Structure formats: C-alpha cells, structure tokens
Amino acid sequence: MIDWADVVLYMDGGNKKRLQGLVDQATMESKCRLLASYGSLRRVPDPNYTSDPEELRRMFSVAELCTMKFLEAHPA
C-alpha cells in the first residue's frame, strides 16, 4: 500500500518504528512524515488513551491543526 502513496503520515514514534520495519530507508526518507511536525510538535496525542471529552477535543484540535498545515504545505 505504501508504494502507491505520495506521502505516508504517522502520528508518533511507535508508528515510525512499525513503518521502518515495513519499508526501506529510502522510502522512509522520501515518503514518510510525522504529522505533528507540521504543527511544530513532537507527536499528535492518541485519543485511544482517554475518554475525557475535553481532552478528546484538545487532541482532535491538535490533529486538525497539523492536518491543515500539512495540506497547506502539500496542495493538491
């Protein structure tokens, strides 16, 4: 699935490690990007680890901000 993708976004270090086990270094460097880096962050928080509505809103706001910055950097 990675072969046809222009860009593969990952959310955190765990995702990066799993990707590194699936693709070669050249693909990792050319296609794989940390979503959080588009918001000048180290990671996008994983909403799977909370059920607090306010915390979930904050997490999704961070993900949305990073996604919008990604789209600005990579217009279709």
PQR file of N, CA, C, O and H, with PARSE charges and radii, in Angstrom:
ATOM      1  N   MET A   1       0.821  -1.201   0.000 -0.4000 1.5000
ATOM      2  CA  MET A   1       0.000   0.000   0.000 -0.0000 2.0000
ATOM      3  C   MET A   1       0.859   1.258   0.000  0.5500 1.7000
ATOM      4  O   MET A   1       0.447   2.292  -0.526 -0.5500 1.4000
ATOM      5  N   ILE A   2       2.032   1.175   0.578 -0.4000 1.5000
ATOM      6  CA  ILE A   2       2.892   2.350   0.647 -0.0000 2.0000
ATOM      7  C   ILE A   2       3.430   2.723  -0.733  0.5500 1.7000
ATOM      8  O   ILE A   2       3.682   3.899  -0.999 -0.5500 1.4000
ATOM      9  H   ILE A   2       2.366   0.335   1.005  0.4000 1.0000
ATOM     10  N   ASP A   3       3.607   1.749  -1.599 -0.4000 1.5000
ATOM     11  CA  ASP A   3       4.170   2.012  -2.924 -0.0000 2.0000
ATOM     12  C   ASP A   3       3.362   3.039  -3.716  0.5500 1.7000
ATOM     13  O   ASP A   3       3.944   3.883  -4.396 -0.5500 1.4000
ATOM     14  H   ASP A   3       3.402   0.795  -1.383  0.4000 1.0000
ATOM     15  N   TRP A   4       2.045   2.982  -3.640 -0.4000 1.5000
ATOM     16  CA  TRP A   4       1.237   3.899  -4.441 -0.0000 2.0000
ATOM     17  C   TRP A   4       1.044   5.252  -3.785  0.5500 1.7000
ATOM     18  O   TRP A   4       0.599   6.194  -4.442 -0.5500 1.4000
ATOM     19  H   TRP A   4       1.572   2.296  -3.088  0.4000 1.0000
ATOM     20  N   ALA A   5       1.368   5.372  -2.500 -0.4000 1.5000
ATOM     21  CA  ALA A   5       1.156   6.627  -1.771 -0.0000 2.0000
ATOM     22  C   ALA A   5       2.227   7.657  -2.110  0.5500 1.7000
ATOM     23  O   ALA A   5       3.396   7.321  -2.300 -0.5500 1.4000
ATOM     24  H   ALA A   5       1.729   4.607  -1.967  0.4000 1.0000
ATOM     25  N   ASP A   6       1.810   8.905  -2.182 -0.4000 1.5000
ATOM     26  CA  ASP A   6       2.770  10.002  -2.346 -0.0000 2.0000
ATOM     27  C   ASP A   6       3.414  10.335  -1.004  0.5500 1.7000
ATOM     28  O   ASP A   6       4.613  10.605  -0.923 -0.5500 1.4000
ATOM     29  H   ASP A   6       0.860   9.178  -2.028  0.4000 1.0000
ATOM     30  N   VAL A   7       2.594  10.310   0.051 -0.4000 1.5000
ATOM     31  CA  VAL A   7       3.046  10.633   1.403 -0.0000 2.0000
ATOM     32  C   VAL A   7       2.350   9.694   2.372  0.5500 1.7000
ATOM     33  O   VAL A   7       1.164   9.401   2.223 -0.5500 1.4000
ATOM     34  H   VAL A   7       1.620  10.091  -0.015  0.4000 1.0000
ATOM     35  N   VAL A   8       3.093   9.224   3.368 -0.4000 1.5000
ATOM     36  CA  VAL A   8       2.540   8.419   4.448 -0.0000 2.0000
ATOM     37  C   VAL A   8       2.757   9.205   5.737  0.5500 1.7000
ATOM     38  O   VAL A   8       3.892   9.505   6.105 -0.5500 1.4000
ATOM     39  H   VAL A   8       4.057   9.462   3.489  0.4000 1.0000
ATOM     40  N   LEU A   9       1.664   9.535   6.418 -0.4000 1.5000
ATOM     41  CA  LEU A   9       1.752  10.282   7.670 -0.0000 2.0000
ATOM     42  C   LEU A   9       1.678   9.325   8.842  0.5500 1.7000
ATOM     43  O   LEU A   9       0.853   8.411   8.861 -0.5500 1.4000
ATOM     44  H   LEU A   9       0.742   9.291   6.119  0.4000 1.0000
ATOM     45  N   TYR A  10       2.541   9.538   9.815 -0.4000 1.5000
ATOM     46  CA  TYR A  10       2.474   8.746  11.036 -0.0000 2.0000
ATOM     47  C   TYR A  10       2.320   9.696  12.222  0.5500 1.7000
ATOM     48  O   TYR A  10       2.677  10.872  12.146 -0.5500 1.4000
ATOM     49  H   TYR A  10       3.211  10.280   9.799  0.4000 1.0000
ATOM     50  N   MET A  11       1.785   9.166  13.312 -0.4000 1.5000
ATOM     51  CA  MET A  11       1.406  10.002  14.449 -0.0000 2.0000
ATOM     52  C   MET A  11       2.456  10.087  15.544  0.5500 1.7000
ATOM     53  O   MET A  11       2.539  11.103  16.233 -0.5500 1.4000
ATOM     54  H   MET A  11       1.495   8.211  13.374  0.4000 1.0000
ATOM     55  N   ASP A  12       3.257   9.048  15.722 -0.4000 1.5000
ATOM     56  CA  ASP A  12       4.197   9.058  16.842 -0.0000 2.0000
ATOM     57  C   ASP A  12       5.356   8.100  16.581  0.5500 1.7000
ATOM     58  O   ASP A  12       5.424   7.451  15.537 -0.5500 1.4000
ATOM     59  H   ASP A  12       3.190   8.222  15.162  0.4000 1.0000
ATOM     60  N   GLY A  13       6.258   8.027  17.544 -0.4000 1.5000
ATOM     61  CA  GLY A  13       7.441   7.191  17.406 -0.0000 2.0000
ATOM     62  C   GLY A  13       7.136   5.719  17.219  0.5500 1.7000
ATOM     63  O   GLY A  13       7.848   5.025  16.493 -0.5500 1.4000
ATOM     64  H   GLY A  13       6.203   8.554  18.392  0.4000 1.0000
ATOM     65  N   GLY A  14       6.078   5.228  17.869 -0.4000 1.5000
ATOM     66  CA  GLY A  14       5.690   3.827  17.696 -0.0000 2.0000
ATOM     67  C   GLY A  14       5.284   3.528  16.270  0.5500 1.7000
ATOM     68  O   GLY A  14       5.654   2.495  15.712 -0.5500 1.4000
ATOM     69  H   GLY A  14       5.499   5.792  18.459  0.4000 1.0000
ATOM     70  N   ASN A  15       4.509   4.448  15.671 -0.4000 1.5000
ATOM     71  CA  ASN A  15       4.128   4.292  14.268 -0.0000 2.0000
ATOM     72  C   ASN A  15       5.360   4.315  13.366  0.5500 1.7000
ATOM     73  O   ASN A  15       5.458   3.548  12.408 -0.5500 1.4000
ATOM     74  H   ASN A  15       4.208   5.287  16.124  0.4000 1.0000
ATOM     75  N   LYS A  16       6.295   5.205  13.687 -0.4000 1.5000
ATOM     76  CA  LYS A  16       7.520   5.311  12.881 -0.0000 2.0000
ATOM     77  C   LYS A  16       8.304   4.000  12.917  0.5500 1.7000
ATOM     78  O   LYS A  16       8.771   3.520  11.885 -0.5500 1.4000
ATOM     79  H   LYS A  16       6.216   5.828  14.466  0.4000 1.0000
ATOM     80  N   LYS A  17       8.444   3.434  14.096 -0.4000 1.5000
ATOM     81  CA  LYS A  17       9.185   2.175  14.222 -0.0000 2.0000
ATOM     82  C   LYS A  17       8.521   1.061  13.424  0.5500 1.7000
ATOM     83  O   LYS A  17       9.210   0.266  12.784 -0.5500 1.4000
ATOM     84  H   LYS A  17       8.065   3.824  14.935  0.4000 1.0000
ATOM     85  N   ARG A  18       7.195   0.993  13.452 -0.4000 1.5000
ATOM     86  CA  ARG A  18       6.491  -0.029  12.675 -0.0000 2.0000
ATOM     87  C   ARG A  18       6.692   0.202  11.171  0.5500 1.7000
ATOM     88  O   ARG A  18       6.892  -0.751  10.418 -0.5500 1.4000
ATOM     89  H   ARG A  18       6.635   1.638  13.971  0.4000 1.0000
ATOM     90  N   LEU A  19       6.639   1.452  10.743 -0.4000 1.5000
ATOM     91  CA  LEU A  19       6.883   1.752   9.324 -0.0000 2.0000
ATOM     92  C   LEU A  19       8.299   1.365   8.918  0.5500 1.7000
ATOM     93  O   LEU A  19       8.511   0.813   7.838 -0.5500 1.4000
ATOM     94  H   LEU A  19       6.477   2.226  11.354  0.4000 1.0000
ATOM     95  N   GLN A  20       9.266   1.654   9.780 -0.4000 1.5000
ATOM     96  CA  GLN A  20      10.651   1.320   9.467 -0.0000 2.0000
ATOM     97  C   GLN A  20      10.838  -0.182   9.288  0.5500 1.7000
ATOM     98  O   GLN A  20      11.743  -0.615   8.575 -0.5500 1.4000
ATOM     99  H   GLN A  20       9.094   2.103  10.657  0.4000 1.0000
ATOM    100  N   GLY A  21      10.000  -0.968   9.923 -0.4000 1.5000
ATOM    101  CA  GLY A  21      10.054  -2.413   9.748 -0.0000 2.0000
ATOM    102  C   GLY A  21       9.401  -2.882   8.461  0.5500 1.7000
ATOM    103  O   GLY A  21       9.570  -4.033   8.060 -0.5500 1.4000
ATOM    104  H   GLY A  21       9.265  -0.616  10.503  0.4000 1.0000
ATOM    105  N   LEU A  22       8.658  -2.000   7.812 -0.4000 1.5000
ATOM    106  CA  LEU A  22       7.930  -2.364   6.599 -0.0000 2.0000
ATOM    107  C   LEU A  22       8.559  -1.841   5.307  0.5500 1.7000
ATOM    108  O   LEU A  22       8.375  -2.429   4.241 -0.5500 1.4000
ATOM    109  H   LEU A  22       8.520  -1.065   8.138  0.4000 1.0000
ATOM    110  N   VAL A  23       9.299  -0.739   5.406 -0.4000 1.5000
ATOM    111  CA  VAL A  23       9.835  -0.101   4.201 -0.0000 2.0000
ATOM    112  C   VAL A  23      11.336   0.099   4.324  0.5500 1.7000
ATOM    113  O   VAL A  23      11.891   0.070   5.423 -0.5500 1.4000
ATOM    114  H   VAL A  23       9.448  -0.262   6.273  0.4000 1.0000
ATOM    115  N   ASP A  24      11.987   0.302   3.187 -0.4000 1.5000
ATOM    116  CA  ASP A  24      13.415   0.570   3.217 -0.0000 2.0000
ATOM    117  C   ASP A  24      13.680   2.025   3.617  0.5500 1.7000
ATOM    118  O   ASP A  24      12.759   2.842   3.652 -0.5500 1.4000
ATOM    119  H   ASP A  24      11.537   0.326   2.295  0.4000 1.0000
ATOM    120  N   GLN A  25      14.925   2.337   3.913 -0.4000 1.5000
ATOM    121  CA  GLN A  25      15.294   3.669   4.398 -0.0000 2.0000
ATOM    122  C   GLN A  25      14.981   4.753   3.372  0.5500 1.7000
ATOM    123  O   GLN A  25      14.540   5.843   3.738 -0.5500 1.4000
ATOM    124  H   GLN A  25      15.673   1.674   3.884  0.4000 1.0000
ATOM    125  N   ALA A  26      15.203   4.466   2.101 -0.4000 1.5000
ATOM    126  CA  ALA A  26      14.932   5.462   1.051 -0.0000 2.0000
ATOM    127  C   ALA A  26      13.455   5.834   1.016  0.5500 1.7000
ATOM    128  O   ALA A  26      13.113   7.008   0.875 -0.5500 1.4000
ATOM    129  H   ALA A  26      15.560   3.581   1.804  0.4000 1.0000
ATOM    130  N   THR A  27      12.582   4.844   1.143 -0.4000 1.5000
ATOM    131  CA  THR A  27      11.141   5.113   1.169 -0.0000 2.0000
ATOM    132  C   THR A  27      10.775   5.885   2.421  0.5500 1.7000
ATOM    133  O   THR A  27       9.971   6.815   2.369 -0.5500 1.4000
ATOM    134  H   THR A  27      12.860   3.890   1.257  0.4000 1.0000
ATOM    135  N   MET A  28      11.355   5.508   3.536 -0.4000 1.5000
ATOM    136  CA  MET A  28      11.081   6.200   4.793 -0.0000 2.0000
ATOM    137  C   MET A  28      11.415   7.680   4.663  0.5500 1.7000
ATOM    138  O   MET A  28      10.640   8.542   5.079 -0.5500 1.4000
ATOM    139  H   MET A  28      12.008   4.752   3.579  0.4000 1.0000
ATOM    140  N   GLU A  29      12.561   7.961   4.089 -0.4000 1.5000
ATOM    141  CA  GLU A  29      13.003   9.349   3.956 -0.0000 2.0000
ATOM    142  C   GLU A  29      12.208  10.130   2.911  0.5500 1.7000
ATOM    143  O   GLU A  29      11.968  11.326   3.081 -0.5500 1.4000
ATOM    144  H   GLU A  29      13.190   7.261   3.751  0.4000 1.0000
ATOM    145  N   SER A  30      11.801   9.465   1.841 -0.4000 1.5000
ATOM    146  CA  SER A  30      11.134  10.186   0.755 -0.0000 2.0000
ATOM    147  C   SER A  30       9.629  10.326   0.938  0.5500 1.7000
ATOM    148  O   SER A  30       9.046  11.293   0.447 -0.5500 1.4000
ATOM    149  H   SER A  30      11.996   8.494   1.703  0.4000 1.0000
ATOM    150  N   LYS A  31       8.979   9.383   1.633 -0.4000 1.5000
ATOM    151  CA  LYS A  31       7.517   9.385   1.704 -0.0000 2.0000
ATOM    152  C   LYS A  31       6.919   9.564   3.089  0.5500 1.7000
ATOM    153  O   LYS A  31       5.798  10.056   3.211 -0.5500 1.4000
ATOM    154  H   LYS A  31       9.453   8.598   2.031  0.4000 1.0000
ATOM    155  N   CYS A  32       7.627   9.182   4.119 -0.4000 1.5000
ATOM    156  CA  CYS A  32       7.028   9.107   5.453 -0.0000 2.0000
ATOM    157  C   CYS A  32       7.294  10.385   6.244  0.5500 1.7000
ATOM    158  O   CYS A  32       8.429  10.851   6.338 -0.5500 1.4000
ATOM    159  H   CYS A  32       8.538   8.781   4.020  0.4000 1.0000
ATOM    160  N   ARG A  33       6.233  10.935   6.804 -0.4000 1.5000
ATOM    161  CA  ARG A  33       6.314  12.202   7.527 -0.0000 2.0000
ATOM    162  C   ARG A  33       5.570  12.101   8.849  0.5500 1.7000
ATOM    163  O   ARG A  33       4.510  11.480   8.935 -0.5500 1.4000
ATOM    164  H   ARG A  33       5.310  10.556   6.728  0.4000 1.0000
ATOM    165  N   LEU A  34       6.138  12.721   9.878 -0.4000 1.5000
ATOM    166  CA  LEU A  34       5.485  12.843  11.175 -0.0000 2.0000
ATOM    167  C   LEU A  34       4.446  13.948  11.072  0.5500 1.7000
ATOM    168  O   LEU A  34       4.799  15.105  10.841 -0.5500 1.4000
ATOM    169  H   LEU A  34       6.999  13.225   9.808  0.4000 1.0000
ATOM    170  N   LEU A  35       3.178  13.616  11.239 -0.4000 1.5000
ATOM    171  CA  LEU A  35       2.108  14.611  11.126 -0.0000 2.0000
ATOM    172  C   LEU A  35       2.337  15.774  12.075  0.5500 1.7000
ATOM    173  O   LEU A  35       2.118  16.926  11.700 -0.5500 1.4000
ATOM    174  H   LEU A  35       2.891  12.676  11.427  0.4000 1.0000
ATOM    175  N   ALA A  36       2.768  15.499  13.286 -0.4000 1.5000
ATOM    176  CA  ALA A  36       2.957  16.547  14.297 -0.0000 2.0000
ATOM    177  C   ALA A  36       3.966  17.603  13.863  0.5500 1.7000
ATOM    178  O   ALA A  36       3.878  18.753  14.293 -0.5500 1.4000
ATOM    179  H   ALA A  36       2.946  14.563  13.591  0.4000 1.0000
ATOM    180  N   SER A  37       4.921  17.229  13.018 -0.4000 1.5000
ATOM    181  CA  SER A  37       5.940  18.190  12.604 -0.0000 2.0000
ATOM    182  C   SER A  37       5.333  19.367  11.850  0.5500 1.7000
ATOM    183  O   SER A  37       5.922  20.448  11.821 -0.5500 1.4000
ATOM    184  H   SER A  37       4.992  16.295  12.668  0.4000 1.0000
ATOM    185  N   TYR A  38       4.183  19.179  11.249 -0.4000 1.5000
ATOM    186  CA  TYR A  38       3.526  20.274  10.537 -0.0000 2.0000
ATOM    187  C   TYR A  38       2.914  21.285  11.493  0.5500 1.7000
ATOM    188  O   TYR A  38       2.561  22.391  11.082 -0.5500 1.4000
ATOM    189  H   TYR A  38       3.705  18.302  11.272  0.4000 1.0000
ATOM    190  N   GLY A  39       2.785  20.926  12.745 -0.4000 1.5000
ATOM    191  CA  GLY A  39       2.328  21.850  13.777 -0.0000 2.0000
ATOM    192  C   GLY A  39       3.446  22.196  14.740  0.5500 1.7000
ATOM    193  O   GLY A  39       3.200  22.696  15.837 -0.5500 1.4000
ATOM    194  H   GLY A  39       3.072  20.028  13.080  0.4000 1.0000
ATOM    195  N   SER A  40       4.685  21.925  14.323 -0.4000 1.5000
ATOM    196  CA  SER A  40       5.870  22.152  15.160 -0.0000 2.0000
ATOM    197  C   SER A  40       5.772  21.425  16.501  0.5500 1.7000
ATOM    198  O   SER A  40       6.146  21.965  17.541 -0.5500 1.4000
ATOM    199  H   SER A  40       4.885  21.518  13.431  0.4000 1.0000
ATOM    200  N   LEU A  41       5.267  20.202  16.459 -0.4000 1.5000
ATOM    201  CA  LEU A  41       5.099  19.379  17.648 -0.0000 2.0000
ATOM    202  C   LEU A  41       5.935  18.107  17.526  0.5500 1.7000
ATOM    203  O   LEU A  41       6.434  17.786  16.448 -0.5500 1.4000
ATOM    204  H   LEU A  41       4.963  19.763  15.614  0.4000 1.0000
ATOM    205  N   ARG A  42       6.083  17.390  18.632 -0.4000 1.5000
ATOM    206  CA  ARG A  42       6.820  16.126  18.617 -0.0000 2.0000
ATOM    207  C   ARG A  42       5.906  14.945  18.319  0.5500 1.7000
ATOM    208  O   ARG A  42       6.360  13.927  17.797 -0.5500 1.4000
ATOM    209  H   ARG A  42       5.677  17.651  19.508  0.4000 1.0000
ATOM    210  N   ARG A  43       4.613  15.073  18.650 -0.4000 1.5000
ATOM    211  CA  ARG A  43       3.678  13.975  18.409 -0.0000 2.0000
ATOM    212  C   ARG A  43       2.253  14.506  18.449  0.5500 1.7000
ATOM    213  O   ARG A  43       1.977  15.550  19.040 -0.5500 1.4000
ATOM    214  H   ARG A  43       4.244  15.901  19.074  0.4000 1.0000
ATOM    215  N   VAL A  44       1.369  13.777  17.819 -0.4000 1.5000
ATOM    216  CA  VAL A  44      -0.065  14.033  17.921 -0.0000 2.0000
ATOM    217  C   VAL A  44      -0.589  13.055  18.974  0.5500 1.7000
ATOM    218  O   VAL A  44      -0.411  11.846  18.827 -0.5500 1.4000
ATOM    219  H   VAL A  44       1.593  12.929  17.339  0.4000 1.0000
ATOM    220  N   PRO A  45      -1.224  13.552  20.023 -0.5600 1.5000
ATOM    221  CA  PRO A  45      -1.712  12.658  21.075  0.2800 2.0000
ATOM    222  C   PRO A  45      -2.700  11.631  20.545  0.5500 1.7000
ATOM    223  O   PRO A  45      -3.493  11.920  19.649 -0.5500 1.4000
ATOM    224  N   ASP A  46      -2.646  10.440  21.102 -0.4000 1.5000
ATOM    225  CA  ASP A  46      -3.510   9.342  20.681 -0.0000 2.0000
ATOM    226  C   ASP A  46      -4.811   9.371  21.481  0.5500 1.7000
ATOM    227  O   ASP A  46      -4.786   9.164  22.694 -0.5500 1.4000
ATOM    228  H   ASP A  46      -2.002  10.205  21.830  0.4000 1.0000
ATOM    229  N   PRO A  47      -5.946   9.622  20.828 -0.5600 1.5000
ATOM    230  CA  PRO A  47      -7.224   9.690  21.541  0.2800 2.0000
ATOM    231  C   PRO A  47      -7.699   8.348  22.078  0.5500 1.7000
ATOM    232  O   PRO A  47      -8.691   8.286  22.804 -0.5500 1.4000
ATOM    233  N   ASN A  48      -7.013   7.294  21.734 -0.4000 1.5000
ATOM    234  CA  ASN A  48      -7.390   5.968  22.214 -0.0000 2.0000
ATOM    235  C   ASN A  48      -7.163   5.821  23.715  0.5500 1.7000
ATOM    236  O   ASN A  48      -7.704   4.904  24.334 -0.5500 1.4000
ATOM    237  H   ASN A  48      -6.207   7.344  21.144  0.4000 1.0000
ATOM    238  N   TYR A  49      -6.368   6.712  24.306 -0.4000 1.5000
ATOM    239  CA  TYR A  49      -5.987   6.569  25.705 -0.0000 2.0000
ATOM    240  C   TYR A  49      -6.762   7.456  26.669  0.5500 1.7000
ATOM    241  O   TYR A  49      -6.367   7.594  27.826 -0.5500 1.4000
ATOM    242  H   TYR A  49      -5.929   7.456  23.803  0.4000 1.0000
ATOM    243  N   THR A  50      -7.844   8.054  26.222 -0.4000 1.5000
ATOM    244  CA  THR A  50      -8.669   8.850  27.123 -0.0000 2.0000
ATOM    245  C   THR A  50     -10.130   8.781  26.700  0.5500 1.7000
ATOM    246  O   THR A  50     -10.446   8.541  25.535 -0.5500 1.4000
ATOM    247  H   THR A  50      -8.165   7.942  25.282  0.4000 1.0000
ATOM    248  N   SER A  51     -10.997   8.991  27.653 -0.4000 1.5000
ATOM    249  CA  SER A  51     -12.430   9.105  27.334 -0.0000 2.0000
ATOM    250  C   SER A  51     -12.961  10.455  27.807  0.5500 1.7000
ATOM    251  O   SER A  51     -14.159  10.725  27.718 -0.5500 1.4000
ATOM    252  H   SER A  51     -10.740   9.186  28.600  0.4000 1.0000
ATOM    253  N   ASP A  52     -12.067  11.296  28.309 -0.4000 1.5000
ATOM    254  CA  ASP A  52     -12.449  12.630  28.779 -0.0000 2.0000
ATOM    255  C   ASP A  52     -12.811  13.504  27.579  0.5500 1.7000
ATOM    256  O   ASP A  52     -11.969  13.728  26.710 -0.5500 1.4000
ATOM    257  H   ASP A  52     -11.094  11.077  28.382  0.4000 1.0000
ATOM    258  N   PRO A  53     -14.041  13.999  27.517 -0.5600 1.5000
ATOM    259  CA  PRO A  53     -14.476  14.778  26.342  0.2800 2.0000
ATOM    260  C   PRO A  53     -13.613  16.005  26.069  0.5500 1.7000
ATOM    261  O   PRO A  53     -13.328  16.311  24.912 -0.5500 1.4000
ATOM    262  N   GLU A  54     -13.199  16.700  27.103 -0.4000 1.5000
ATOM    263  CA  GLU A  54     -12.378  17.895  26.899 -0.0000 2.0000
ATOM    264  C   GLU A  54     -10.998  17.537  26.361  0.5500 1.7000
ATOM    265  O   GLU A  54     -10.473  18.222  25.483 -0.5500 1.4000
ATOM    266  H   GLU A  54     -13.431  16.451  28.044  0.4000 1.0000
ATOM    267  N   GLU A  55     -10.419  16.478  26.880 -0.4000 1.5000
ATOM    268  CA  GLU A  55      -9.120  16.016  26.393 -0.0000 2.0000
ATOM    269  C   GLU A  55      -9.227  15.532  24.941  0.5500 1.7000
ATOM    270  O   GLU A  55      -8.337  15.786  24.130 -0.5500 1.4000
ATOM    271  H   GLU A  55     -10.846  15.922  27.592  0.4000 1.0000
ATOM    272  N   LEU A  56     -10.312  14.843  24.625 -0.4000 1.5000
ATOM    273  CA  LEU A  56     -10.526  14.398  23.245 -0.0000 2.0000
ATOM    274  C   LEU A  56     -10.648  15.582  22.298  0.5500 1.7000
ATOM    275  O   LEU A  56     -10.089  15.556  21.202 -0.5500 1.4000
ATOM    276  H   LEU A  56     -11.036  14.637  25.284  0.4000 1.0000
ATOM    277  N   ARG A  57     -11.375  16.624  22.706 -0.4000 1.5000
ATOM    278  CA  ARG A  57     -11.499  17.822  21.872 -0.0000 2.0000
ATOM    279  C   ARG A  57     -10.128  18.434  21.616  0.5500 1.7000
ATOM    280  O   ARG A  57      -9.819  18.840  20.496 -0.5500 1.4000
ATOM    281  H   ARG A  57     -11.830  16.645  23.597  0.4000 1.0000
ATOM    282  N   ARG A  58      -9.305  18.497  22.667 -0.4000 1.5000
ATOM    283  CA  ARG A  58      -7.970  19.066  22.518 -0.0000 2.0000
ATOM    284  C   ARG A  58      -7.127  18.225  21.557  0.5500 1.7000
ATOM    285  O   ARG A  58      -6.434  18.760  20.692 -0.5500 1.4000
ATOM    286  H   ARG A  58      -9.556  18.167  23.577  0.4000 1.0000
ATOM    287  N   MET A  59      -7.196  16.916  21.721 -0.4000 1.5000
ATOM    288  CA  MET A  59      -6.411  16.026  20.854 -0.0000 2.0000
ATOM    289  C   MET A  59      -6.824  16.161  19.398  0.5500 1.7000
ATOM    290  O   MET A  59      -5.978  16.228  18.506 -0.5500 1.4000
ATOM    291  H   MET A  59      -7.759  16.482  22.424  0.4000 1.0000
ATOM    292  N   PHE A  60      -8.128  16.199  19.163 -0.4000 1.5000
ATOM    293  CA  PHE A  60      -8.591  16.315  17.780 -0.0000 2.0000
ATOM    294  C   PHE A  60      -8.278  17.689  17.207  0.5500 1.7000
ATOM    295  O   PHE A  60      -8.050  17.816  16.004 -0.5500 1.4000
ATOM    296  H   PHE A  60      -8.815  16.144  19.888  0.4000 1.0000
ATOM    297  N   SER A  61      -8.263  18.716  18.044 -0.4000 1.5000
ATOM    298  CA  SER A  61      -7.872  20.049  17.574 -0.0000 2.0000
ATOM    299  C   SER A  61      -6.416  20.055  17.129  0.5500 1.7000
ATOM    300  O   SER A  61      -6.077  20.658  16.111 -0.5500 1.4000
ATOM    301  H   SER A  61      -8.449  18.612  19.022  0.4000 1.0000
ATOM    302  N   VAL A  62      -5.557  19.387  17.890 -0.4000 1.5000
ATOM    303  CA  VAL A  62      -4.143  19.284  17.522 -0.0000 2.0000
ATOM    304  C   VAL A  62      -4.008  18.543  16.191  0.5500 1.7000
ATOM    305  O   VAL A  62      -3.280  18.987  15.303 -0.5500 1.4000
ATOM    306  H   VAL A  62      -5.833  18.898  18.717  0.4000 1.0000
ATOM    307  N   ALA A  63      -4.704  17.423  16.053 -0.4000 1.5000
ATOM    308  CA  ALA A  63      -4.646  16.649  14.806 -0.0000 2.0000
ATOM    309  C   ALA A  63      -5.171  17.473  13.631  0.5500 1.7000
ATOM    310  O   ALA A  63      -4.602  17.437  12.540 -0.5500 1.4000
ATOM    311  H   ALA A  63      -5.296  17.062  16.774  0.4000 1.0000
ATOM    312  N   GLU A  64      -6.240  18.205  13.853 -0.4000 1.5000
ATOM    313  CA  GLU A  64      -6.802  19.041  12.790 -0.0000 2.0000
ATOM    314  C   GLU A  64      -5.828  20.148  12.381  0.5500 1.7000
ATOM    315  O   GLU A  64      -5.642  20.398  11.190 -0.5500 1.4000
ATOM    316  H   GLU A  64      -6.702  18.234  14.740  0.4000 1.0000
ATOM    317  N   LEU A  65      -5.210  20.805  13.352 -0.4000 1.5000
ATOM    318  CA  LEU A  65      -4.244  21.851  13.053 -0.0000 2.0000
ATOM    319  C   LEU A  65      -3.098  21.301  12.210  0.5500 1.7000
ATOM    320  O   LEU A  65      -2.735  21.888  11.191 -0.5500 1.4000
ATOM    321  H   LEU A  65      -5.361  20.602  14.319  0.4000 1.0000
ATOM    322  N   CYS A  66      -2.537  20.185  12.631 -0.4000 1.5000
ATOM    323  CA  CYS A  66      -1.427  19.582  11.897 -0.0000 2.0000
ATOM    324  C   CYS A  66      -1.849  19.159  10.495  0.5500 1.7000
ATOM    325  O   CYS A  66      -1.086  19.314   9.542 -0.5500 1.4000
ATOM    326  H   CYS A  66      -2.832  19.708  13.459  0.4000 1.0000
ATOM    327  N   THR A  67      -3.054  18.628  10.367 -0.4000 1.5000
ATOM    328  CA  THR A  67      -3.566  18.219   9.059 -0.0000 2.0000
ATOM    329  C   THR A  67      -3.735  19.419   8.146  0.5500 1.7000
ATOM    330  O   THR A  67      -3.381  19.355   6.968 -0.5500 1.4000
ATOM    331  H   THR A  67      -3.674  18.502  11.141  0.4000 1.0000
ATOM    332  N   MET A  68      -4.271  20.512   8.671 -0.4000 1.5000
ATOM    333  CA  MET A  68      -4.443  21.715   7.858 -0.0000 2.0000
ATOM    334  C   MET A  68      -3.088  22.264   7.412  0.5500 1.7000
ATOM    335  O   MET A  68      -2.941  22.690   6.267 -0.5500 1.4000
ATOM    336  H   MET A  68      -4.559  20.564   9.628  0.4000 1.0000
ATOM    337  N   LYS A  69      -2.103  22.258   8.304 -0.4000 1.5000
ATOM    338  CA  LYS A  69      -0.754  22.725   7.944 -0.0000 2.0000
ATOM    339  C   LYS A  69      -0.130  21.806   6.892  0.5500 1.7000
ATOM    340  O   LYS A  69       0.551  22.273   5.979 -0.5500 1.4000
ATOM    341  H   LYS A  69      -2.223  21.913   9.234  0.4000 1.0000
ATOM    342  N   PHE A  70      -0.364  20.503   7.024 -0.4000 1.5000
ATOM    343  CA  PHE A  70       0.118  19.556   6.007 -0.0000 2.0000
ATOM    344  C   PHE A  70      -0.501  19.899   4.649  0.5500 1.7000
ATOM    345  O   PHE A  70       0.207  19.987   3.647 -0.5500 1.4000
ATOM    346  H   PHE A  70      -0.917  20.124   7.765  0.4000 1.0000
ATOM    347  N   LEU A  71      -1.812  20.091   4.620 -0.4000 1.5000
ATOM    348  CA  LEU A  71      -2.498  20.401   3.359 -0.0000 2.0000
ATOM    349  C   LEU A  71      -2.012  21.701   2.750  0.5500 1.7000
ATOM    350  O   LEU A  71      -1.928  21.815   1.527 -0.5500 1.4000
ATOM    351  H   LEU A  71      -2.388  20.019   5.435  0.4000 1.0000
ATOM    352  N   GLU A  72      -1.690  22.689   3.584 -0.4000 1.5000
ATOM    353  CA  GLU A  72      -1.133  23.940   3.074 -0.0000 2.0000
ATOM    354  C   GLU A  72       0.239  23.697   2.439  0.5500 1.7000
ATOM    355  O   GLU A  72       0.576  24.302   1.421 -0.5500 1.4000
ATOM    356  H   GLU A  72      -1.758  22.597   4.577  0.4000 1.0000
ATOM    357  N   ALA A  73       1.023  22.808   3.050 -0.4000 1.5000
ATOM    358  CA  ALA A  73       2.368  22.524   2.548 -0.0000 2.0000
ATOM    359  C   ALA A  73       2.359  21.645   1.305  0.5500 1.7000
ATOM    360  O   ALA A  73       3.312  21.649   0.526 -0.5500 1.4000
ATOM    361  H   ALA A  73       0.749  22.316   3.877  0.4000 1.0000
ATOM    362  N   HIS A  74       1.272  20.889   1.122 -0.4000 1.5000
ATOM    363  CA  HIS A  74       1.168  19.943   0.006 -0.0000 2.0000
ATOM    364  C   HIS A  74      -0.172  20.127  -0.723  0.5500 1.7000
ATOM    365  O   HIS A  74      -1.034  19.250  -0.674 -0.5500 1.4000
ATOM    366  H   HIS A  74       0.498  20.886   1.755  0.4000 1.0000
ATOM    367  N   PRO A  75      -0.336  21.252  -1.386 -0.5600 1.5000
ATOM    368  CA  PRO A  75      -1.611  21.467  -2.095  0.2800 2.0000
ATOM    369  C   PRO A  75      -1.803  20.436  -3.210  0.5500 1.7000
ATOM    370  O   PRO A  75      -0.846  20.010  -3.857 -0.5500 1.4000
ATOM    371  N   ALA A  76      -3.037  20.057  -3.413 -0.4000 1.5000
ATOM    372  CA  ALA A  76      -3.361  19.056  -4.450 -0.0000 2.0000
ATOM    373  C   ALA A  76      -3.263  19.621  -5.834  0.5500 1.7000
ATOM    374  O   ALA A  76      -3.503  18.910  -6.809 -0.5500 1.4000
ATOM    375  H   ALA A  76      -3.814  20.403  -2.888  0.4000 1.0000
TER
END
